[in-house]
Amino acid sequence: MAGIVLIGAQWGDEGKGKATDLIGTKVDYVARFNGGNNAGHTVVVGDETYALHLLPSGIINPQVIPVIGNGVVIDLEVLFQEIDGLQARGLDCSRLLVSDSAHIIAPYDRVIDKVTERFLGKHKIGTTGRGIGPTYADKINRVGIRVHDLYHPDSLRDKVEASLHQKNQMLVKLYNRRAIDIDQTTQELLALGARLKPYVANTQHVLNAALDQGKTVLFEGGQATMLDIDHGTYPFVTSSNPTAGGACTGTGVGPTKIDRVVGVSKAYITRVGEGPFPTELDGQEGEWLRAHGHEYGVTTGRPRRCGWFDAVINRYATEVNGLTDIVLTKLDVLTGLKTIPICVAYEVQNADGTVSRHENMPTDQEAFSTARPIYEYMPGWDEDISTVRHFEDLPRTTQNYVRRLEELSACRISAIGVGATREQIISLHSLIDD
């Protein structure tokens, strides 16, 4: 038995799809446990590139059973678009299992997401507008629609009506929009549910039974640590728990069945959306990283904000998630730099105007918003490392950079990405075997 959680250790876009695919070739199940189609994974297999938003990355491997857990919010139209797109490219998606307890992103959730963000003005969060937050809000407010509701027409209509009671009032009276039709919405959901039915299962039971039978399950997180609703840079966060603990609540598998927690970090750092970002580079250096790293969102296409590696955040991710391993991605992007800065601590302005040094992540977001990076500088390298497959074959300065990141992160680096393809990886420690 092996339960392996894989999460982003920064603000997302770390290359989790590559890491998931790397581990996914050796596992039996890959289960998503949080988020929705606001999370994008890019998987490169040979000459083929797959952009996934809802489907677990394990869908690419015909030997793996992909699972969408109860903690995910599902836009069924997007899910079917992904399935249709992959099947058109010759991939079999019939193995997919979808939790009967997962919540559905209803059409009105997307409407609410867009109109509310527009009216926030300078207070906007940077939402993708895909209805993720409103759906989680419905879940917490106990007016959400679950997958199993789609197979009970009468009660489904009642639940849609209950959910729209307040929303329609707000749309009409506050935002000057038309009320959403209850019957039309119900019929749309029923039609989508009919197509979904072959995939629906009690995934909690399936995953627990698999682990009890000695199978290996990879729990795949969307978004990342610093976007966690509890542990991220609130309020500039997602609406779920992409940290390791979310794997348990988002699938119904208990923590005693988790054996490894793998964090994915870029050799630098990026962020999409609003919110503080201490090492962000606004000038030519940021543009250089964006261009060389092809830093544009998989889901939104938005240019990512870029900055130097932040060891404070990585130490925080190690602590919050209980990381056992780190997969370091995109090391090759830094090739050509004479000197590479690493943020080792922050200078934070206190309420009385004084400045103090912080070795650890400030959880006070007012303090974090004033954080200025304290850098340590290491020599770079010019050699092409994209063909290297053994750590000892890397240039000495590259090895030193990796070892310093490992030391500062308080967690071993077990794999290093040196290119976009599946084969461009250096393995230092197995992510499955002890």
C-alpha positions as CSV (number, residue, x, y, z in Angstrom):
1,M,0.0,0.0,0.0
2,A,1.2,3.5,-0.8
3,G,-0.7,6.7,-0.6
4,I,1.3,9.6,-2.1
5,V,0.1,13.2,-2.0
6,L,1.5,15.6,-4.6
7,I,1.0,19.3,-4.2
8,G,2.4,22.6,-5.4
9,A,4.8,24.2,-2.9
10,Q,4.5,27.8,-4.2
11,W,1.7,29.7,-5.9
12,G,0.9,27.2,-8.5
13,D,2.1,26.5,-12.1
14,E,5.1,24.7,-10.6
15,G,4.9,21.8,-13.1
16,K,2.7,19.4,-11.1
17,G,1.5,17.8,-14.3
18,K,5.0,16.7,-15.2
19,A,5.6,15.4,-11.6
20,T,2.2,13.7,-11.6
21,D,3.0,12.0,-14.9
22,L,6.4,11.0,-13.6
23,I,4.9,9.2,-10.6
24,G,1.8,8.2,-12.4
25,T,3.6,5.7,-14.6
26,K,4.1,3.7,-11.5
27,V,0.8,4.0,-9.7
28,D,-2.6,2.4,-10.0
29,Y,-4.9,5.4,-9.2
30,V,-4.6,9.1,-9.6
31,A,-7.1,11.1,-7.7
32,R,-7.8,14.9,-7.8
33,F,-9.0,16.2,-4.4
34,N,-9.6,19.9,-4.7
35,G,-10.4,22.9,-7.0
36,G,-12.0,22.8,-10.4
37,N,-11.2,23.9,-13.9
38,N,-9.2,26.9,-12.5
39,A,-6.3,24.6,-12.3
40,G,-4.3,23.7,-15.4
41,H,-1.8,20.9,-15.9
42,T,0.4,20.5,-19.0
43,V,1.6,17.0,-19.7
44,V,4.1,16.4,-22.5
45,V,4.3,12.8,-23.8
46,G,6.7,12.4,-26.7
47,D,5.6,14.9,-29.4
48,E,2.2,15.3,-27.8
49,T,1.2,18.0,-25.4
50,Y,-2.0,17.7,-23.3
51,A,-3.5,20.6,-21.4
52,L,-5.8,19.3,-18.6
53,H,-8.1,21.3,-16.4
54,L,-10.4,18.9,-14.6
55,L,-9.2,15.5,-15.5
56,P,-6.4,14.0,-13.4
57,S,-3.0,13.8,-15.2
58,G,-3.2,10.0,-14.9
59,I,-5.8,10.0,-17.7
60,I,-2.9,9.9,-20.2
61,N,-1.7,6.6,-18.9
62,P,-3.9,3.7,-20.0
63,Q,-2.8,1.6,-16.9
64,V,-4.0,4.2,-14.4
65,I,-7.6,4.7,-13.1
66,P,-8.2,8.5,-12.9
67,V,-10.5,9.7,-10.1
68,I,-12.2,13.0,-9.5
69,G,-12.8,13.1,-5.7
70,N,-15.5,14.6,-3.6
71,G,-13.5,17.8,-2.9
72,V,-13.4,18.9,-6.5
73,V,-16.1,21.2,-7.9
74,I,-17.0,20.1,-11.4
75,D,-18.1,22.1,-14.4
76,L,-19.7,19.3,-16.4
77,E,-19.6,21.1,-19.7
78,V,-15.8,21.6,-19.3
79,L,-15.4,18.0,-18.3
80,F,-17.1,16.7,-21.4
81,Q,-15.1,19.1,-23.6
82,E,-11.9,17.6,-22.1
83,I,-13.1,14.0,-22.5
84,D,-14.2,14.7,-26.1
85,G,-10.9,16.4,-26.9
86,L,-8.8,13.5,-25.6
87,Q,-10.9,10.8,-27.2
88,A,-10.6,12.6,-30.5
89,R,-6.8,12.2,-30.1
90,G,-7.2,8.5,-29.5
91,L,-7.2,8.4,-25.7
92,D,-9.6,6.2,-23.8
93,C,-11.4,8.0,-21.0
94,S,-13.8,5.3,-20.0
95,R,-11.7,4.5,-16.9
96,L,-12.6,7.8,-15.3
97,L,-14.4,7.7,-12.0
98,V,-16.3,10.7,-10.6
99,S,-17.3,11.0,-6.9
100,D,-21.1,10.9,-6.4
101,S,-20.5,13.4,-3.6
102,A,-18.6,16.0,-5.6
103,H,-20.3,19.4,-6.1
104,I,-21.4,20.7,-9.5
105,I,-20.6,24.2,-10.8
106,A,-24.1,25.3,-11.9
107,P,-24.5,27.9,-14.7
108,Y,-25.5,30.5,-12.2
109,D,-22.3,30.1,-10.2
110,R,-20.3,31.3,-13.3
111,V,-22.6,34.3,-13.6
112,I,-22.2,35.2,-10.0
113,D,-18.4,34.8,-10.1
114,K,-18.0,37.2,-13.0
115,V,-20.5,39.9,-11.9
116,T,-19.2,40.1,-8.3
117,E,-15.5,40.3,-9.3
118,R,-16.3,43.1,-11.8
119,F,-18.0,45.1,-9.1
120,L,-15.1,44.7,-6.6
121,G,-13.0,47.3,-8.4
122,K,-9.7,47.8,-6.6
123,H,-10.6,45.0,-4.1
124,K,-10.7,42.3,-6.9
125,I,-9.2,38.9,-6.0
126,G,-8.1,37.9,-9.4
127,T,-10.6,35.1,-9.9
128,T,-10.6,33.1,-13.1
129,G,-14.4,33.7,-13.4
130,R,-15.2,30.0,-13.7
131,G,-17.6,29.7,-10.8
132,I,-15.2,27.9,-8.4
133,G,-15.6,30.3,-5.4
134,P,-19.4,30.6,-5.6
135,T,-19.7,26.8,-5.9
136,Y,-17.6,26.3,-2.7
137,A,-19.7,29.1,-1.1
138,D,-22.9,27.2,-2.0
139,K,-21.3,24.1,-0.5
140,I,-20.6,25.8,2.8
141,N,-24.0,27.5,2.8
142,R,-25.6,24.1,2.2
143,V,-27.3,25.1,-1.0
144,G,-24.9,23.2,-3.3
145,I,-25.8,20.7,-6.0
146,R,-24.0,17.3,-5.7
147,V,-23.5,14.8,-8.4
148,H,-26.0,12.4,-6.9
149,D,-28.6,15.1,-7.0
150,L,-28.6,15.0,-10.7
151,Y,-30.5,11.7,-10.6
152,H,-33.5,12.9,-8.6
153,P,-35.4,15.4,-10.8
154,D,-37.9,16.6,-8.2
155,S,-35.5,17.3,-5.4
156,L,-33.0,18.8,-7.9
157,R,-35.5,21.4,-8.9
158,D,-36.1,22.2,-5.2
159,K,-32.4,22.6,-4.6
160,V,-31.9,24.8,-7.6
161,E,-34.8,27.0,-6.5
162,A,-33.3,27.2,-3.0
163,S,-29.9,28.2,-4.3
164,L,-31.3,30.8,-6.6
165,H,-33.7,32.4,-4.1
166,Q,-31.1,34.8,-2.9
167,K,-28.9,34.9,-6.0
168,N,-31.7,36.1,-8.2
169,Q,-32.6,38.8,-5.8
170,M,-29.0,40.0,-5.9
171,L,-28.7,39.7,-9.7
172,V,-31.9,41.8,-10.3
173,K,-31.7,44.4,-7.6
174,L,-28.0,44.8,-7.1
175,Y,-26.4,44.0,-10.4
176,N,-29.3,45.0,-12.8
177,R,-29.2,41.5,-14.4
178,R,-32.0,39.2,-15.4
179,A,-33.1,36.5,-13.0
180,I,-32.0,33.0,-13.9
181,D,-34.7,30.6,-14.9
182,I,-35.1,27.7,-12.4
183,D,-36.7,25.2,-14.8
184,Q,-34.3,25.8,-17.6
185,T,-31.3,25.4,-15.2
186,T,-32.8,22.2,-13.8
187,Q,-33.3,20.7,-17.3
188,E,-29.7,21.6,-18.3
189,L,-28.3,19.9,-15.2
190,L,-30.4,16.8,-15.7
191,A,-29.2,16.4,-19.3
192,L,-25.6,16.8,-18.2
193,G,-26.1,14.3,-15.4
194,A,-27.4,11.7,-17.8
195,R,-24.2,11.8,-19.8
196,L,-22.1,11.7,-16.6
197,K,-23.8,8.7,-15.1
198,P,-21.4,6.0,-16.5
199,Y,-18.5,7.6,-14.7
200,V,-20.2,8.1,-11.3
201,A,-19.0,6.0,-8.4
202,N,-18.5,5.9,-4.6
203,T,-14.9,7.0,-5.0
204,Q,-14.3,7.1,-1.3
205,H,-14.9,3.3,-1.1
206,V,-13.0,2.6,-4.3
207,L,-9.8,4.4,-3.1
208,N,-9.9,2.9,0.4
209,A,-10.4,-0.5,-1.0
210,A,-7.5,0.0,-3.5
211,L,-5.2,1.0,-0.7
212,D,-6.3,-1.9,1.5
213,Q,-5.5,-4.2,-1.5
214,G,-1.9,-2.9,-1.6
215,K,-2.5,-0.6,-4.6
216,T,-0.7,2.7,-5.0
217,V,-2.8,5.9,-5.1
218,L,-1.5,9.3,-6.1
219,F,-3.5,12.2,-4.7
220,E,-3.1,15.1,-7.2
221,G,-3.6,18.6,-5.8
222,G,-4.7,21.6,-7.9
223,Q,-3.4,25.1,-7.3
224,A,-0.8,25.2,-4.6
225,T,0.2,25.8,-0.9
226,M,0.2,29.6,-1.1
227,L,-3.3,29.6,-2.6
228,D,-4.8,27.5,0.3
229,I,-7.9,29.0,1.8
230,D,-6.5,28.6,5.3
231,H,-2.7,28.7,4.8
232,G,-2.3,30.8,1.7
233,T,-1.9,34.6,1.2
234,Y,-5.6,35.3,2.2
235,P,-7.7,36.8,0.6
236,F,-5.7,36.3,-2.6
237,V,-6.3,32.5,-2.5
238,T,-8.4,29.8,-4.0
239,S,-11.6,28.5,-2.3
240,S,-10.3,25.1,-1.4
241,N,-7.5,23.3,0.5
242,P,-4.7,22.4,-2.0
243,T,-2.4,21.6,0.9
244,A,-1.7,18.0,1.9
245,G,-4.5,17.8,4.4
246,G,-7.0,18.5,1.7
247,A,-6.2,15.1,0.1
248,C,-7.9,13.4,3.0
249,T,-11.0,15.6,3.2
250,G,-11.2,15.8,-0.6
251,T,-11.3,12.0,-1.1
252,G,-12.4,10.4,2.1
253,V,-9.1,8.6,2.7
254,G,-7.8,8.9,6.2
255,P,-4.3,10.4,7.1
256,T,-3.0,7.0,8.3
257,K,-3.0,5.8,4.7
258,I,-0.8,8.6,3.4
259,D,2.9,7.5,3.2
260,R,4.6,10.3,1.2
261,V,3.9,14.0,0.6
262,V,5.7,15.4,-2.5
263,G,5.9,19.2,-3.1
264,V,6.6,20.6,-6.5
265,S,8.7,23.8,-6.7
266,K,10.1,25.7,-9.7
267,A,13.8,26.7,-9.6
268,Y,12.4,30.2,-9.5
269,I,8.8,31.3,-8.7
270,T,5.7,32.5,-10.4
271,R,2.2,33.7,-9.6
272,V,-1.0,34.4,-11.5
273,G,-3.6,36.8,-10.1
274,E,-3.6,39.5,-7.5
275,G,-1.8,39.6,-4.1
276,P,1.7,40.2,-2.6
277,F,4.7,38.5,-4.1
278,P,8.0,39.5,-2.4
279,T,10.5,38.4,-5.0
280,E,8.5,39.6,-8.0
281,L,10.6,41.1,-10.9
282,D,8.9,44.0,-12.7
283,G,11.6,44.8,-15.2
284,Q,13.8,43.1,-17.8
285,E,14.7,40.2,-15.4
286,G,11.0,39.3,-15.0
287,E,10.5,39.5,-18.7
288,W,13.5,37.2,-19.3
289,L,12.2,34.6,-16.9
290,R,8.7,34.8,-18.5
291,A,10.1,34.4,-22.0
292,H,12.5,31.6,-21.3
293,G,10.1,29.7,-19.0
294,H,7.1,30.3,-21.3
295,E,5.2,31.5,-18.3
296,Y,1.6,31.9,-19.4
297,G,-1.4,30.2,-17.6
298,V,-2.6,26.9,-19.0
299,T,-6.2,27.7,-18.1
300,T,-6.4,31.5,-18.5
301,G,-3.5,32.3,-20.9
302,R,-2.6,35.2,-18.5
303,P,1.1,36.1,-18.3
304,R,2.5,34.9,-15.0
305,R,4.3,37.2,-12.6
306,C,7.9,36.0,-12.2
307,G,10.5,36.2,-9.4
308,W,13.5,34.5,-7.9
309,F,13.3,31.4,-5.8
310,D,11.8,32.2,-2.3
311,A,13.2,29.8,0.3
312,V,11.0,31.3,3.0
313,I,7.9,30.1,1.1
314,N,9.4,26.7,0.5
315,R,10.2,26.2,4.2
316,Y,6.6,27.2,5.0
317,A,5.3,24.7,2.5
318,T,7.5,22.0,4.0
319,E,6.1,22.7,7.4
320,V,2.4,23.1,6.4
321,N,2.3,20.0,4.2
322,G,4.8,17.8,6.1
323,L,6.8,17.4,2.9
324,T,8.9,14.3,2.5
325,D,10.2,15.1,-0.9
326,I,10.5,18.1,-3.4
327,V,10.4,17.9,-7.2
328,L,12.4,20.8,-8.5
329,T,11.2,21.9,-12.0
330,K,12.5,24.1,-14.8
331,L,16.1,24.2,-13.6
332,D,17.1,24.5,-17.3
333,V,15.3,27.9,-17.6
334,L,18.1,29.5,-15.4
335,T,20.8,28.5,-17.9
336,G,22.8,31.5,-19.0
337,L,22.5,33.6,-15.9
338,K,25.8,34.7,-14.4
339,T,24.4,35.2,-10.9
340,I,21.2,33.7,-9.4
341,P,19.6,35.4,-6.4
342,I,17.8,33.3,-3.7
343,C,15.5,34.9,-1.2
344,V,16.6,33.6,2.2
345,A,14.6,35.9,4.5
346,Y,12.4,39.0,4.6
347,E,12.6,42.5,5.9
348,V,9.1,43.3,7.2
349,Q,7.9,46.8,8.3
350,N,6.3,46.8,11.7
351,A,3.3,48.9,12.8
352,D,5.6,51.3,14.6
353,G,7.7,51.9,11.5
354,T,10.7,49.7,12.5
355,V,11.9,46.9,10.3
356,S,12.6,43.4,11.4
357,R,14.1,40.3,9.7
358,H,11.8,37.3,9.3
359,E,13.3,33.9,8.6
360,N,9.8,32.3,8.6
361,M,6.7,33.2,6.6
362,P,4.6,35.9,8.3
363,T,1.0,34.7,8.7
364,D,-0.1,38.3,9.3
365,Q,-1.0,39.3,5.8
366,E,-0.5,43.0,6.5
367,A,3.1,42.2,7.5
368,F,3.6,39.9,4.5
369,S,2.4,42.7,2.1
370,T,5.4,44.8,3.3
371,A,7.9,42.0,3.0
372,R,11.1,42.8,1.1
373,P,13.4,39.9,0.1
374,I,16.8,39.5,1.5
375,Y,18.9,37.8,-1.2
376,E,21.8,35.4,-1.2
377,Y,23.6,35.2,-4.5
378,M,25.0,32.1,-6.2
379,P,27.0,31.7,-9.4
380,G,25.1,30.5,-12.5
381,W,26.0,28.3,-15.4
382,D,26.1,28.5,-19.2
383,E,26.1,24.8,-20.1
384,D,23.1,23.1,-21.6
385,I,21.7,20.8,-18.9
386,S,18.6,19.6,-20.8
387,T,20.3,16.3,-21.8
388,V,21.7,15.6,-18.3
389,R,20.1,12.5,-16.6
390,H,22.5,12.1,-13.6
391,F,23.0,14.7,-10.8
392,E,26.8,14.3,-10.8
393,D,26.9,15.2,-14.5
394,L,25.4,18.7,-13.8
395,P,27.9,21.6,-13.8
396,R,29.3,22.2,-10.3
397,T,27.6,25.5,-9.9
398,T,24.3,23.9,-10.8
399,Q,24.8,21.2,-8.2
400,N,25.6,23.8,-5.6
401,Y,22.5,25.8,-6.5
402,V,20.3,22.7,-6.1
403,R,21.9,21.7,-2.8
404,R,21.5,25.2,-1.4
405,L,17.8,25.2,-2.3
406,E,17.5,21.8,-0.6
407,E,19.1,23.1,2.6
408,L,17.0,26.2,2.7
409,S,13.8,24.3,2.0
410,A,14.4,21.9,4.9
411,C,13.4,19.0,2.7
412,R,15.3,16.7,0.3
413,I,15.1,17.3,-3.5
414,S,14.3,14.0,-5.0
415,A,13.8,14.8,-8.7
416,I,14.9,17.7,-11.0
417,G,13.2,18.8,-14.2
418,V,15.6,19.9,-16.9
419,G,13.2,20.3,-19.8
420,A,9.5,20.0,-20.8
421,T,9.3,16.4,-21.8
422,R,8.7,13.3,-19.7
423,E,12.3,12.1,-20.2
424,Q,14.0,15.3,-19.1
425,I,14.2,14.4,-15.5
426,I,17.0,13.7,-13.0
427,S,16.0,11.2,-10.3
428,L,17.9,11.4,-7.0
429,H,15.5,9.4,-4.8
430,S,12.4,7.3,-5.6
431,L,9.1,9.0,-5.0
432,I,7.4,5.7,-4.4
433,D,9.8,3.3,-2.7
434,D,11.5,4.1,0.6
